[in-house]
Amino acid sequence: MSSRRLQQIIPSLATSDGAGVSLRRSLGQSQGARVDPFLMLDEFSSDDPDDYIAGFPSHPHRGFETVTYMLDGHMLHEDHLGNRGDLLPGGAQWMTAGRGIIHSEMPQQESGRMRGFQLWINLPAAEKMKPAAYRDIRPDEIPTAALAGGGEVRVIAGSIVVDGREVAGPVQGLSTEPLYIDVRLPAGGRFAQALPAGHSAFVYAYEGPLAIGPADEARPLSAQDAGVLSAGERVEIHAGDGPARFLLLAARPLGEPVAQHGPFVMNTREEIEQAIADYRANRLV
């Protein structure tokens, strides 16, 4: 099986979003910093409530999916459909904006650590105007598997094989066939995983440095950087002298044009203009 190499590094940049939430953005910081069908990845992490307390008040989306994965802290999600869900430590929220959704994500704590990620995944043109949908994924719904050399992996979407046993995440059956896993390695640990040869893939290191590729030619990836992987059928990821944690994401690329204006992601400028007009006229949803 051919091994994937580290093809490109996208360093995350400090920025803010929502009502002033401090975060680091890797994918999505520019139009060229995308990995089809992944549009954006934000990491938020702070012990200072001033960095997160204002949260993400009501705002619209159309044409893609958002995935919020919490490590620490507590957020409340509400949307125009009447959905209301708690994002607890270790849990996730998978939302399909489709033709339109208006939602908010607001912290439910006044102190302590708030830490997690938000990922945007594009929808194919044929699905951009489908009805909006939402799923609240409890921490106990996300399977955790111990790795033979130490460490563990959590599977949010898709399936992997660990020691000959398939571990399937709660999110399955989507057209982009996403894989979303969270891996923890001890110092000097190694993780190897088969990936569909035609799928795009990237790694986001969020604790400790990594090296990606076969051991004799592995390339380093620093914490808070996204590493875009080359084509291939498997990936090898190595921790350095200390423990490491990272996200590994892969999905079937769409190969379609992307037109984006803030929270709207369509295929043409005309569709973006229609989304803006629909929102202003209360027709978005």
C-alpha positions in Angstrom: 0.0 0.0 0.0 1.3 3.4 -0.9 2.0 5.8 2.0 0.7 9.4 2.1 3.2 12.1 2.6 2.9 15.6 4.2 2.3 17.6 1.0 1.5 21.1 2.4 1.5 22.8 5.8 -1.2 25.4 6.7 -0.2 27.2 9.9 -3.2 28.3 11.9 -3.7 32.0 12.5 -5.1 33.8 15.5 -8.5 35.4 14.7 -12.0 35.8 16.2 -15.5 34.9 15.1 -19.0 35.0 16.4 -19.4 37.8 18.9 -15.7 37.9 19.6 -14.6 34.3 20.4 -10.9 33.9 20.2 -9.7 31.0 18.0 -7.1 29.7 15.6 -8.1 29.1 12.0 -6.1 26.8 9.7 -8.3 25.6 6.8 -10.5 28.5 5.5 -8.1 31.4 6.4 -8.1 32.1 2.6 -9.8 30.6 -0.5 -6.7 28.7 -1.3 -6.4 27.1 2.2 -9.1 24.5 1.6 -9.0 20.7 1.2 -12.0 19.7 -0.9 -14.6 19.1 0.5 -13.3 20.6 3.8 -13.8 24.4 3.9 -12.7 25.5 7.3 -11.3 24.3 10.6 -11.2 26.4 13.7 -9.7 25.5 17.1 -10.9 27.4 20.2 -9.1 26.9 23.5 -8.9 29.2 26.5 -9.2 29.4 30.3 -10.1 33.1 30.0 -13.9 33.6 29.8 -13.3 36.9 28.0 -12.1 34.8 25.0 -15.3 32.9 24.7 -18.2 34.1 26.9 -19.9 36.2 24.1 -20.3 32.9 22.1 -21.9 32.6 18.7 -25.3 34.4 18.7 -27.9 33.6 16.0 -26.5 33.5 12.5 -27.5 31.9 9.2 -25.9 29.1 7.1 -26.7 27.6 3.7 -25.0 25.0 1.5 -22.7 23.0 3.8 -22.4 21.1 7.1 -20.9 22.3 10.3 -19.4 19.9 12.9 -18.6 21.2 16.4 -16.5 18.8 18.6 -16.0 19.7 22.2 -13.0 18.7 24.4 -13.8 20.9 27.4 -16.6 23.2 28.4 -20.3 23.3 27.8 -22.2 25.1 25.0 -25.9 25.2 24.2 -27.1 24.9 20.6 -30.5 26.3 19.4 -31.9 26.7 15.9 -35.0 28.0 14.1 -36.3 24.4 13.7 -36.8 24.2 17.5 -33.7 22.0 18.0 -32.0 22.5 21.3 -28.9 20.5 22.4 -26.1 20.5 24.9 -22.6 20.3 23.6 -20.8 18.5 26.5 -17.1 17.7 27.0 -16.3 14.8 24.5 -19.5 15.3 22.5 -20.3 16.7 19.1 -22.9 18.5 17.0 -23.4 17.6 13.4 -25.5 20.1 11.5 -26.5 20.1 7.9 -27.4 23.6 6.9 -28.9 22.6 3.5 -31.2 25.2 2.1 -30.9 27.2 5.3 -30.7 27.3 9.0 -30.4 30.0 11.7 -28.7 28.8 14.9 -26.7 29.9 17.9 -24.0 28.3 20.0 -23.6 29.9 23.4 -21.3 29.0 26.4 -23.1 27.7 29.4 -20.2 28.5 31.8 -18.8 31.7 33.2 -15.3 30.4 34.1 -13.1 27.4 33.3 -11.7 26.0 30.1 -13.6 26.1 26.8 -11.9 24.0 24.2 -12.9 22.4 20.9 -13.2 22.6 17.1 -15.5 23.6 14.4 -15.2 22.1 11.0 -17.1 23.1 7.8 -17.7 20.3 5.2 -19.1 21.3 1.7 -22.2 19.7 0.3 -22.5 18.6 -3.3 -24.6 20.9 -5.6 -27.4 18.3 -5.6 -27.7 18.5 -1.8 -27.2 22.2 -1.1 -30.9 23.0 -1.0 -32.1 19.9 0.9 -33.9 20.4 4.2 -31.7 21.4 7.2 -31.0 18.7 9.7 -29.3 18.5 13.1 -27.8 15.8 15.3 -26.6 16.2 18.9 -24.0 13.4 19.6 -23.5 12.6 23.3 -20.0 11.8 24.5 -21.0 8.2 25.2 -22.0 7.7 21.6 -18.5 8.3 20.3 -16.5 5.0 20.5 -13.0 5.0 22.0 -10.5 2.3 21.1 -7.1 1.6 22.8 -4.1 1.5 20.5 -1.7 -1.5 20.8 1.3 0.8 21.3 -0.4 3.0 23.8 -2.8 5.9 23.3 -6.3 5.8 22.0 -8.6 6.9 19.2 -12.1 8.3 19.2 -14.2 7.9 16.0 -16.7 10.7 15.4 -17.5 9.9 11.7 -16.7 7.0 9.4 -15.0 3.7 10.4 -11.4 2.6 11.1 -9.8 -0.8 11.9 -8.0 -1.1 15.2 -6.2 -4.4 15.9 -8.3 -6.2 13.4 -11.6 -4.8 14.8 -13.8 -2.3 13.0 -14.6 0.8 15.1 -17.5 2.8 13.6 -18.4 6.3 14.6 -22.0 7.5 15.0 -22.0 9.5 11.8 -22.3 7.3 8.7 -23.9 7.3 5.2 -23.1 10.9 4.1 -22.3 11.5 0.4 -18.8 12.8 1.1 -18.0 9.7 3.2 -16.2 11.7 5.9 -13.7 10.2 8.4 -13.2 12.2 11.5 -11.1 10.8 14.3 -9.3 12.2 17.4 -6.0 10.4 18.2 -3.9 10.5 21.4 -0.4 9.1 21.3 2.2 8.6 24.0 5.8 9.9 23.5 7.3 8.0 20.6 4.0 6.5 19.7 2.9 5.6 16.1 -0.5 5.5 14.4 -1.1 3.9 11.0 -4.4 3.9 9.2 -5.7 2.9 5.7 -7.5 5.6 3.8 -9.5 5.4 0.6 -7.0 6.2 -2.2 -9.3 8.8 -3.8 -10.1 10.7 -0.7 -8.7 14.1 0.4 -7.1 14.0 3.8 -5.4 16.2 6.3 -4.0 16.1 9.9 -4.5 18.8 12.5 -1.9 18.6 15.4 -3.3 20.3 18.5 -1.0 18.9 21.2 2.7 18.2 20.7 4.6 17.9 17.4 4.1 15.1 14.9 6.0 13.5 12.1 4.0 12.2 9.1 5.0 9.5 6.6 7.2 6.4 6.8 9.7 6.6 9.6 12.7 6.9 7.4 11.3 9.9 5.5 8.7 11.4 7.9 8.2 15.2 7.7 7.5 17.2 10.9 4.2 19.0 11.7 4.0 21.4 14.6 1.1 21.9 17.0 -1.6 24.2 15.7 -0.7 23.5 12.1 -2.8 21.6 9.5 -0.9 19.1 7.3 -2.4 18.3 3.9 -1.7 14.7 2.8 -0.7 13.5 -0.6 -2.5 10.8 -2.5 -2.0 7.2 -1.2 -3.7 4.3 0.5 -2.4 4.7 4.1 -0.9 7.2 6.5 1.7 6.8 9.3 1.8 9.4 12.1 4.5 9.5 14.8 4.6 11.4 18.1 7.8 13.1 19.1 9.6 13.1 22.4 6.4 14.0 24.2 2.7 12.9 24.0 0.7 14.2 21.1 -3.0 14.6 20.1 -4.3 15.3 16.6 -7.3 15.1 14.3 -7.3 13.0 11.2 -9.9 13.9 8.6 -10.6 12.5 5.2 -13.5 12.6 2.7 -14.5 12.2 -0.9 -13.7 15.4 -2.8 -16.5 17.0 -4.8 -14.5 18.6 -7.6 -17.2 21.4 -7.9 -16.7 25.2 -8.0 -17.0 26.9 -4.6 -18.6 30.3 -4.2 -18.6 31.6 -0.6 -19.8 34.7 1.1 -19.4 34.5 4.8 -21.9 31.8 6.1 -23.2 30.9 2.6 -21.4 28.4 0.4 -22.8 27.6 -3.0 -21.5 26.9 -6.5 -22.1 30.2 -8.3 -22.1 33.9 -7.5 -25.8 34.0 -8.6 -26.7 31.4 -5.9 -24.8 33.4 -3.3 -26.8 36.5 -4.2 -30.0 34.4 -4.0 -29.0 33.2 -0.5 -28.4 36.8 0.7 -31.7 37.9 -0.8 -33.5 35.0 0.8 -32.0 35.7 4.2 -32.9 39.4 4.0 -36.5 38.5 3.0 -36.8 35.8 5.7 -37.0 33.1 3.0 -33.7 31.4 3.8 -35.3 28.6 5.7 
